[in-house]
Amino acid sequence: MGRPSWRVALGASFSVALACGGSSTRDGDGASDGAGPSRASVIEQLAQASCSSATQACCAEAGFEFSREACLKDRRALMAVQGFLDRVNARKYRYDAAATEACAAYFKAVDELCIIDGTAGPLPDGSEACLRIRLGAQQQGEECGGAEDCLQLPDAPLYCDDHTCVPGTAPSALVPLGEGDLCSGGCSQSDIACTSGSTVCDEASGLYCDFDTHQCVASQLAGMPCARDTQCSTGLLCYEGVCTAEREQGPCGSSPDICATATRCDPMTNECTAYAQVGEPCQDPWCVGSCTNGVCEHRYAVYTGQCSGL
């Protein structure tokens, strides 16, 4: 099974609607109302953090020349297209100073680590701060496209109802169904809200919806029979009719997904095989780092455009 690159994941983090509280400003571009940073200053602070002395050292380690001017130009452009320069809806948002500072610190920490393929250790903590930079600023009665557009104050919260910011908090989700209850499907509490009118089983308690009886029943444990992945407990897959944990080695021909992270199902042997290590021959993308010209190399926190603008 593959994993997304750090840069793809980071880009995605800026594309989502950023939410949560803190001091901020409601601003169209470069001006500030004095309550927090402007959009332009947020972009600049993150660009500066991504072109530090740590960045320069990492560029050298990766074999790239470094130009601070080129780096800043590259990073400003990247930040501008990752949700910070939405001119159409700019006045729907504010920006959080503390989250911006924490996100900038995370950028520097990643560049200091430099090697981000896992062979030098896990990525630094702090990436979640980047998801808290942009905040809603729409007042009561103003238009909204989602909960993230509305102003959130401790004593006067708003939520988006029928495209309008209204006082209060969104209605609480119903408690998922228990064992034996009638159901029509399943949902994970960690990523999907069980909304009013849903008939969903409580997966957090190890239940799933039996498609034959339409009742919530206990998930199958490792080694128990199954017909589909949803019947198996969290972390297990239905492999050849049996709930099975992911494996680093062993047969995988009937279900390539049974191979664990950083392993793949080799189509020639139908066996789970570890990704190529740094210095070993590789086929893209089956390498712990970056497969370059058939050889697995480290994946660095920097790239040519960031370092020298090429």
N, C-alpha and C positions, 0 to 999 in steps of 0.2 A: 504494500500500500504506500502511495506517495504522500508527501506533505507539501503544503504551499510554501513558496519562498517567503522569507521575511519581508521582502520589499512588496510582494503582492499583498500580504496580510496588512502591512502598514498602510499601503494605499487604500485598502478597503476600510481601514479604521477611520480615515478622514472622510469617506464617502457617505457614511451613515449619518443620520440625524443625531447630533451630539446633544446629550442631555445631562442634567443635574444642576446643583446650586452653587452659589458663590458670588463674589462681587464682580460686576461686569458693566458693560455699556451697551446702549442701543444705538447702533451707528451704521451709516451707509458705506463709508470707506475709510478715510483717514482721520476724521475728527473724533473727538471723545467728549462725553458729557461729564467727565470727571469721576465717574463711578467705577471705571475699569478700563482695560485696554481697548483700543480700536482694532478693527479687523486688520488694517495695514500693519499696526505694531505687532500683532500676534504673528502674522506672516514673517515679519522681519526677525522677531525673537527666535522663532523656530529655525529660520534659515541660518542665523548666526550660530545657533547651537549645533547645526549640522555641518558647519565649516570651521570647526575649532582646531586647536593644535592636535587634538586626538584624531580628528579627521585627516589632517595632513600626515600624521604618523602612519595611519592605517592605509592611506593612499600609497605611501612609500612601500609598506609591507606587501601590498597587493601588486606592486610593480607599475603604478601609475604616477605620472607627473602631477603636481598639485598647483593649482592657481586659485587663490582665495576668491578673486573676482569672478572667475568662471564657476566656482562652486556656489557662490551666493546667487548668481544668475540662475543656475540650474535649480537650486532649492526654492528660490522665490517662485519660480514658474511652477514647480511641483505643488507647493502649498496652495497656490492660487487656483489650481484646478481640482483640488481635493476637498472642496466644500467651503473654503474660506472666502472665495470671491464670487459668491452668488449675488450678482448685482440686481437681479430681478426681485429676489426676496430678501435683500440685505437687511431691510429694516424690521424683519421679523425676528432677528437674532441679536443676542448680546454675547459677550466673550468674558470668560472667567480668568482672572489674573493668576490665581494660585494653580489652576489646572494647566495653564500655559507654561508657567515656570516649571512645574513637575514634568510636563511632557518634554520640555527643552532639556531638562536634566537626564531624562531617559535617552534622548537622542545622543547626548554626549557619552553616556555610559555604554551604549551599544558601540559607538565608534572606538571607545577605549578598549572594549573587548576585541573588536576588529574581526576576529574569526567567528562566524555565526552559524557554522554547520553542526554545532553540538560537540565537536571534538575538543573544543577549548572550554567547554562548560555550557550551562544553560544561559539563555538570554537574561539580562537584568530584569528585575521587577520594575513596574511603573508604567507600562504601556497603556494601562486603563485610564491614566490621567488624560491621555490624548483624546479619549472619548468624552471627556467632560468639558472641553474647551468651549464649544458652542452651546448656547442656551436659548430658550425661547424668550421672546420679548412682547408677544402680542397681549394686549390688555383685554379685560372683560368686554365681550361683545364684538371683538375684532375677529377677522377671518383666520382660520387655521387649517392646516392639512393633516395634522396629527398632534398628539400630546406634546411632542417636543417643541412645538411652535409657541405654546402658551407660557406666560410668565409664572414662575413658581416662587412664591414668598412663603416663609414659615407660617405666617398668620393669615394668609389669603391665597391659598392654592387655586389654580385654575386647571381645567381639563378641556379637551377638544370634544365637543358634542355637536354632531351634524354640521361640521365645518365652522363652528363658532366657539370661542373660548368662553366657558361658563364657570361660575364659582363652584368650588368643591373638588372632590377627587373622583376618579372614575369608579363606577360601581364595582364592588368586589366580585371576584369570580366565584362561581359555585364550587363546592367541595366535590371532587371527582367521585365517581360511583365506587361502591365497595363490592366485595366478593359476593357473587350470586345475583347482583343487580343486572337488569336488562341493559344492553348496550348496542351501539352500532359502529364502534370504532375505538381507537385508543389515542391518547396524547401524552406527551411528556411535559410534566409541570415545569421542567427546567427551560423549555424553549417555546412552548405554546400555552397560552392562557386557556383554561377550561371555562368557556363563557356560558352565560345564561342560555338554557335550552339545549346544551350539549349533552350527549349521552356517552360519556367517556370514562374509561376505567382509570383507577389510580395507579399509574405505573410506578410512582415513587414507593408504593407499598408492595410492588412485585406482582401486580395484576395486569392482565391483558384481556382483550375482547375476543372470545372464542367465536369464530366466524360461523360455526355450525350451530351452536346452541344460543348464540347472541346473549351470552352471560359473561360477566367479569369473573375470571378464574385465575388461580395462581399460576405464575410463569413456571416453565420447566427448568429444572436445574441441570447442571452439567451431567452428561451421560444419559439424560432422559430423552425419549422419542419426540420428534417434532416434524412438522410439515412446512413450516416457514419460520423466518428469523424472529418475527414478532412474538412467537410462542415462547422463546427462550429468555431467561433472565438477562438483566443488563450485563454487557460484556461478553455474551455468548452469541454464537451464530449457529444456524441450523445447517450442519454439514453432513451430507449423506444420511439424512433422517435422524441425526442425533445432535442435541445441543452441545456445542463444542467451543472451547476457548480458542482465541487466536493463537497461532503457533509460529515460532521462528524457524522451525525446520519440520519436514515431513511432507506427505502428499497434499496436493492442493488442486489437482486437475479439475474436479467437479465444481469448485468454488474458490477462485483466486483471492477473494476477500478474506479467506481464513488466515492468510499470511499476515503476521504482525507488522507494526510500523517499522520502517527501515529494512523490510524484507519484501521480496516479490515472488510471484509464482513463475518460475522458469518454464517457458512453454516447451522447451526441449526435453526437460526431465520431469515436468509436472510436480516439482518439489519446491517448497519454500526455500528461498536462497537469500542470504544477507546481501545488502547493498555493497557495492565496491567501496573499499576504504581509500583514504587519500594515498595517492601514488600507484594505485592498482588500475588495470585496464577497466573501462566501463562503457556502458551504453546509456545514453541519456533517456530518462532521468534517474536511472538506478545507481545513484552514487550518494554517499553521505554528504558530499559537498556539491561541487559543480563539475559536470562532465565536460571537459574541454579537449577537443581533438583526440577523443578516445581515452583520455586519462583523467582519473578522479582528482580534482584539486580542491583546496579549501574554498568555501564560500565566504566572501568578505562582506563587511558591512558597508562598503563603498563600491562605486562602480565608475567607469571611465568618465561619464558625463559629469558626475558630481565632482570628480577630482580635477579634471582639466578641461571640461566642456567639449570634448571631442565626440 
